């Protein structure tokens, strides 16, 4: 599926860009797989841009968007409400604190960035 991934200025992602042992760094044409759970992507560019607006309203600037190919995607209604690796792992095991995802969020097994928007 074509998808859009929001990353920080260093091409990393995690919950609100906090650096954890679960953070991923993305490179063009290199397939990334999550260390736990799924990679969060957006199905359309409009949703990715709305997410950046949310980040900027909360003081996070410098976001970038990659378009690329995502594999084994499904709609995600919830995401971890925590930023520490142990709590994120607990979320994926069904025990963590969660919150609603932004509209248009999907979880995928892999994401390959092809171009920066």
N, C-alpha and C positions, 0 to 999 in steps of 0.2 A: 504494500500500500504506500502511496506517496504520503509523506508526513512532514511536519515542521517541528524542529527541536529548538527550544530557547536555551541558550547557554550564556555564560558571563563573558567578559572581555577576553578571558584566557581560554575560552572554549571548554570550560568545565560546567558541570551541572550537578546539582544535588538539591535538597530541600532548601529553597531560597538561597542557594549558592553557598551554604555553609560547607566548609571543607571537612569531610569525614573520611574514614577509611573506605567508605562506599562510593565516594565521588568518582565520576568518570570524566576523562578528558577526551574530546572528540577531535578527529582529524579527517579532512576530506578524503573520501574514498576508502576509509578504514572502518570496517564493521566493529561496532562496540556492542558488548553484551553486559548486562547488569551483574554485579557481584551478588545481589540478592533481589528477588522480586522482578519487577518489570521496569523498562525505561518509559518515562512519561513523554509523550509527544502530542502534537495537535493534528487533527485531521485536515484543518484548513488554515490558511495564512491569517485570516481575520481573527481567529481565536488566539493564535500565537501573539499577534500584535496586541490584543486585549490583555493578555497575560503580562506583557511587557509594561503596559499602562499600569496594571496593578502593582507590579514590582516597583516601578518608578514612584508611585504614590506612597509606597512604604519605604522609600529612601534607597532603593537598589538601582543603580544606574549602570550603563555600559553594556546592556544586554544585546545579544546578537541572535539572529535566526538562521538556522541551516535548513534547507529543504533536502530531503533524501528519501531512502527506501527503508520502510519498517516492516518487520516480519512478525507474523502471528499476533496481530493486533486485536484488542478488544476494548470496548468502552469502559473507562474507569470512572466510577462515581465518587470514590473516596481515595484519599492519600494520607500518609502519615502526617500527624500534626507535631512531630518531633524533629529535632535536628541532630541527635546523637546516634551513632551507629547502632548501639544496643537497642535503643527504642525503635529505630527504623526496622531492624531485624524482627523485633517483637510484633510490629505492625504486620509484616508480611507473614508471620506465623499465626496471625489472628488475635493477638493480644494487645496490640498497641492502641494509642489514642489516634483518632482519625478525624478528618474534616472533609468537606465536599471539595471536589476538584473543580477547577475552572471549566466553563462550558467548552466542549469540544476535545476534552482530554481522552487520550487512548493510552493503553499500556502495551508495550511490545517486547518481544524477546531479544531483538537486535535492531540497531539503527545504523545506517550507513549514510553519513552526510555527503551530499554530492555538490552542493553549491551554497554559498552564503547569500542571503537575500539582502 
